[in-house]
Amino acid sequence: MTAVDHVKRGDNGPILTYLLNADLTGWTVTLLARRAPDVAPAWQKTGTPTVANGVTTASFTLTSVETASAGVWLVEVEAINGATRLTWPSEGYGRLVIEADLT
């Protein structure tokens, strides 16, 4: 998972892609985002997992709803299969920076 991703506020269609060191065939992957110090995620996005050579690429296409608020967001990817849950990164959080427009 990359440490920091950048998108522009209000963009419709940016794709965030993360490499996850696991074969997640048949799993559901979700990107969760929240602002500190909030406790609950402000939004979540189900992604599309693609597996090749035992490594999963999880892609999430954002809409203008997810990119509406400029600022720094804490993000993590959660994979669920039945009662099993895995989370990336395993320590801390990734960052999504939504940049404000100049106008």
Accessible surface in RSA format (square Angstrom, percent):
REM  Atomic radii and reference values for relative SASA: ProtOr
REM  Chains: A
REM  Algorithm: Lee & Richards
REM  Probe-radius: 1.40
REM  Slices: 20
REM RES _ NUM      All-atoms   Total-Side   Main-Chain    Non-polar    All polar
REM                ABS   REL    ABS   REL    ABS   REL    ABS   REL    ABS   REL
RES MET A   1    60.24  31.2   4.76   3.1  55.48 132.1   7.04   6.0  53.21  70.5
RES THR A   2    71.71  51.0  61.73  62.6   9.97  23.8  68.91  92.6   2.79   4.2
RES ALA A   3    76.73  70.5  61.41  94.8  15.32  34.9  68.62  96.6   8.11  21.5
RES VAL A   4    70.81  46.6  50.46  45.7  20.35  49.0  50.46  43.8  20.35  55.2
RES ASP A   5    27.53  19.3  24.70  24.6   2.83   6.7   4.00   9.4  23.53  23.5
RES HIS A   6   113.58  62.1  86.21  59.9  27.37  70.0  66.89  68.9  46.69  54.3
RES VAL A   7    14.44   9.5   5.95   5.4   8.49  20.5  14.44  12.5   0.00   0.0
RES LYS A   8    81.74  39.9  81.38  49.9   0.35   0.8  59.71  53.7  22.03  23.5
RES ARG A   9    85.23  35.8  80.25  40.9   4.98  11.8  13.67  18.7  71.56  43.4
RES GLY A  10    38.75  47.8   0.00   N/A  38.75  47.8  22.32  61.2  16.43  36.8
RES ASP A  11    57.24  40.1  53.45  53.2   3.78   8.9  10.04  23.6  47.19  47.1
RES ASN A  12   116.63  80.4  83.23  80.4  33.39  80.4  17.85  43.0  98.77  95.5
RES GLY A  13    34.51  42.6   0.00   N/A  34.51  42.6  20.92  57.4  13.59  30.4
RES PRO A  14    31.08  22.7  17.91  16.3  13.18  47.9  30.03  24.8   1.06   6.6
RES ILE A  15   109.46  62.3  79.90  59.5  29.56  71.3  79.90  57.5  29.56  80.2
RES LEU A  16     8.60   4.8   6.93   5.0   1.67   4.2   8.60   6.0   0.00   0.0
RES THR A  17    66.07  47.0  47.69  48.3  18.38  43.8  35.83  48.1  30.24  45.7
RES TYR A  18     2.50   1.2   0.62   0.4   1.88   4.9   2.37   1.8   0.14   0.2
RES LEU A  19   115.46  64.3 104.73  74.9  10.73  27.0 104.88  73.7  10.58  28.5
RES LEU A  20     0.32   0.2   0.00   0.0   0.32   0.8   0.32   0.2   0.00   0.0
RES ASN A  21   134.57  92.8 106.13 102.6  28.44  68.5  29.70  71.5 104.87 101.4
RES ALA A  22    24.72  22.7  16.69  25.8   8.03  18.3  24.72  34.8   0.00   0.0
RES ASP A  23    80.48  56.4  58.89  58.6  21.59  51.0  24.65  58.0  55.83  55.7
RES LEU A  24     1.54   0.9   0.95   0.7   0.58   1.5   0.95   0.7   0.58   1.6
RES THR A  25    97.26  69.2  79.98  81.1  17.28  41.2  76.22 102.4  21.04  31.8
RES GLY A  26    73.19  90.3   0.00   N/A  73.19  90.3  40.45 111.0  32.74  73.3
RES TRP A  27    41.37  16.6  31.38  15.2   9.99  23.5  22.56  12.0  18.81  30.5
RES THR A  28    73.13  52.0  68.04  69.0   5.09  12.1  37.32  50.1  35.81  54.1
RES VAL A  29     0.27   0.2   0.00   0.0   0.27   0.7   0.00   0.0   0.27   0.7
RES THR A  30    17.45  12.4  17.45  17.7   0.00   0.0   5.74   7.7  11.72  17.7
RES LEU A  31     0.00   0.0   0.00   0.0   0.00   0.0   0.00   0.0   0.00   0.0
RES LEU A  32    21.37  11.9  20.08  14.4   1.29   3.2  20.53  14.4   0.84   2.3
RES ALA A  33     1.24   1.1   0.00   0.0   1.24   2.8   1.06   1.5   0.18   0.5
RES ARG A  34    46.19  19.4  46.19  23.5   0.00   0.0   9.30  12.7  36.88  22.4
RES ARG A  35    78.67  33.0  78.66  40.1   0.00   0.0  30.78  42.1  47.88  29.0
RES ALA A  36    68.21  62.7  45.23  69.8  22.97  52.3  45.31  63.8  22.89  60.6
RES PRO A  37   126.35  92.1 106.38  97.0  19.97  72.6 111.94  92.4  14.41  89.6
RES ASP A  38    72.08  50.5  64.40  64.1   7.68  18.2  16.82  39.6  55.26  55.1
RES VAL A  39   140.12  92.2 119.78 108.4  20.34  49.0 122.66 106.6  17.47  47.4
RES ALA A  40    68.22  62.7  58.25  89.9   9.97  22.7  61.32  86.4   6.90  18.3
RES PRO A  41    66.07  48.2  46.31  42.2  19.76  71.8  46.31  38.2  19.76 122.8
RES ALA A  42    62.58  57.5  22.11  34.1  40.47  92.1  32.60  45.9  29.98  79.4
RES TRP A  43    35.42  14.2  26.44  12.8   8.98  21.1  35.27  18.8   0.16   0.3
RES GLN A  44   114.74  64.2  94.28  68.9  20.46  48.7  23.21  49.4  91.53  69.4
RES LYS A  45    46.46  22.7  44.67  27.4   1.79   4.3  22.21  20.0  24.25  25.8
RES THR A  46    93.19  66.3  71.85  72.8  21.34  50.9  43.99  59.1  49.20  74.4
RES GLY A  47    12.34  15.2   0.00   N/A  12.34  15.2   2.34   6.4   9.99  22.4
RES THR A  48    91.96  65.4  89.42  90.7   2.54   6.1  55.93  75.1  36.04  54.5
RES PRO A  49    46.46  33.9  27.80  25.3  18.65  67.8  27.80  23.0  18.65 115.9
RES THR A  50    84.29  60.0  79.23  80.3   5.07  12.1  60.85  81.7  23.44  35.4
RES VAL A  51    49.53  32.6  20.58  18.6  28.95  69.8  20.58  17.9  28.95  78.5
RES ALA A  52    64.53  59.3  53.52  82.6  11.00  25.0  60.38  85.0   4.15  11.0
RES ASN A  53   156.78 108.1 113.48 109.7  43.29 104.2  41.27  99.3 115.50 111.6
RES GLY A  54    37.84  46.7   0.00   N/A  37.84  46.7  21.98  60.3  15.86  35.5
RES VAL A  55    52.98  34.9  50.81  46.0   2.17   5.2  50.81  44.1   2.17   5.9
RES THR A  56     0.00   0.0   0.00   0.0   0.00   0.0   0.00   0.0   0.00   0.0
RES THR A  57    38.92  27.7  38.59  39.1   0.33   0.8  21.23  28.5  17.68  26.7
RES ALA A  58     0.00   0.0   0.00   0.0   0.00   0.0   0.00   0.0   0.00   0.0
RES SER A  59    33.54  28.3  30.78  41.1   2.75   6.3  16.40  34.9  17.14  24.0
RES PHE A  60     0.64   0.3   0.00   0.0   0.64   1.7   0.64   0.4   0.00   0.0
RES THR A  61    67.82  48.2  62.48  63.3   5.34  12.7  42.26  56.8  25.56  38.6
RES LEU A  62     0.29   0.2   0.00   0.0   0.29   0.7   0.00   0.0   0.29   0.8
RES THR A  63    45.82  32.6  45.82  46.5   0.00   0.0  43.37  58.3   2.45   3.7
RES SER A  64    50.72  42.9  47.44  63.3   3.27   7.5  18.82  40.1  31.89  44.7
RES VAL A  65   119.59  78.7 103.60  93.8  15.98  38.5 108.14  94.0  11.45  31.1
RES GLU A  66    16.60   9.5  14.66  11.1   1.94   4.6   0.20   0.4  16.40  13.4
RES THR A  67     0.00   0.0   0.00   0.0   0.00   0.0   0.00   0.0   0.00   0.0
RES ALA A  68    57.89  53.2  41.47  64.0  16.42  37.4  44.34  62.4  13.56  35.9
RES SER A  69    52.88  44.7  46.92  62.6   5.96  13.7  15.76  33.6  37.12  52.0
RES ALA A  70    30.94  28.4  16.32  25.2  14.62  33.3  16.56  23.3  14.38  38.1
RES GLY A  71    25.53  31.5   0.00   N/A  25.53  31.5  24.79  68.0   0.74   1.7
RES VAL A  72    84.26  55.4  69.26  62.7  14.99  36.1  69.26  60.2  14.99  40.7
RES TRP A  73    15.14   6.1  15.14   7.3   0.00   0.0  15.14   8.1   0.00   0.0
RES LEU A  74    20.67  11.5  18.92  13.5   1.74   4.4  18.98  13.3   1.68   4.5
RES VAL A  75     1.79   1.2   1.19   1.1   0.60   1.4   1.79   1.6   0.00   0.0
RES GLU A  76    39.13  22.5  39.13  29.6   0.00   0.0   4.34   8.4  34.79  28.4
RES VAL A  77     0.00   0.0   0.00   0.0   0.00   0.0   0.00   0.0   0.00   0.0
RES GLU A  78    28.56  16.4  28.09  21.2   0.47   1.1   0.20   0.4  28.36  23.2
RES ALA A  79     0.00   0.0   0.00   0.0   0.00   0.0   0.00   0.0   0.00   0.0
RES ILE A  80    70.66  40.2  67.54  50.3   3.13   7.5  67.54  48.6   3.13   8.5
RES ASN A  81    68.58  47.3  59.62  57.6   8.95  21.6   4.74  11.4  63.84  61.7
RES GLY A  82    70.18  86.6   0.00   N/A  70.18  86.6  45.40 124.6  24.78  55.5
RES ALA A  83   114.81 105.6  67.81 104.6  47.00 106.9  79.74 112.3  35.07  92.9
RES THR A  84    70.88  50.4  65.65  66.6   5.24  12.5  37.20  50.0  33.68  50.9
RES ARG A  85   145.50  61.1 120.99  61.7  24.51  58.4  28.27  38.6 117.23  71.0
RES LEU A  86    71.26  39.7  68.13  48.7   3.13   7.9  71.26  50.0   0.00   0.0
RES THR A  87    39.63  28.2  24.92  25.3  14.71  35.1  20.52  27.6  19.11  28.9
RES TRP A  88    42.38  17.0  42.38  20.5   0.00   0.0  27.77  14.8  14.61  23.7
RES PRO A  89    35.97  26.2  28.51  26.0   7.46  27.1  31.75  26.2   4.22  26.2
RES SER A  90   114.93  97.1  75.01 100.1  39.92  92.0  45.83  97.6  69.10  96.8
RES GLU A  91   156.01  89.6 138.47 104.8  17.53  41.7  53.93 104.3 102.08  83.3
RES GLY A  92    47.69  58.8   0.00   N/A  47.69  58.8  31.40  86.2  16.30  36.5
RES TYR A  93    93.65  43.7  73.37  41.7  20.28  52.8  39.88  30.0  53.78  66.3
RES GLY A  94     2.39   2.9   0.00   N/A   2.39   2.9   2.39   6.5   0.00   0.0
RES ARG A  95    92.53  38.8  91.45  46.6   1.08   2.6  16.29  22.3  76.23  46.2
RES LEU A  96     0.04   0.0   0.04   0.0   0.00   0.0   0.04   0.0   0.00   0.0
RES VAL A  97    26.09  17.2  26.09  23.6   0.00   0.0  26.09  22.7   0.00   0.0
RES ILE A  98     2.62   1.5   0.00   0.0   2.62   6.3   0.00   0.0   2.62   7.1
RES GLU A  99    67.22  38.6  66.10  50.0   1.12   2.7  19.66  38.0  47.55  38.8
RES ALA A 100    52.79  48.5  38.78  59.8  14.01  31.9  38.78  54.6  14.01  37.1
RES ASP A 101    59.99  42.0  44.92  44.7  15.07  35.6  10.47  24.6  49.52  49.4
RES LEU A 102   181.90 101.3 143.56 102.7  38.34  96.4 146.58 102.9  35.32  95.0
RES THR A 103   158.86 113.0 105.51 107.0  53.35 127.2 113.07 151.9  45.79  69.2
END  Absolute sums over single chains surface
CHAIN  1 A     5881.5       4479.0       1402.5       3335.2       2546.3
END  Absolute sums over all chains
TOTAL          5881.5       4479.0       1402.5       3335.2       2546.3
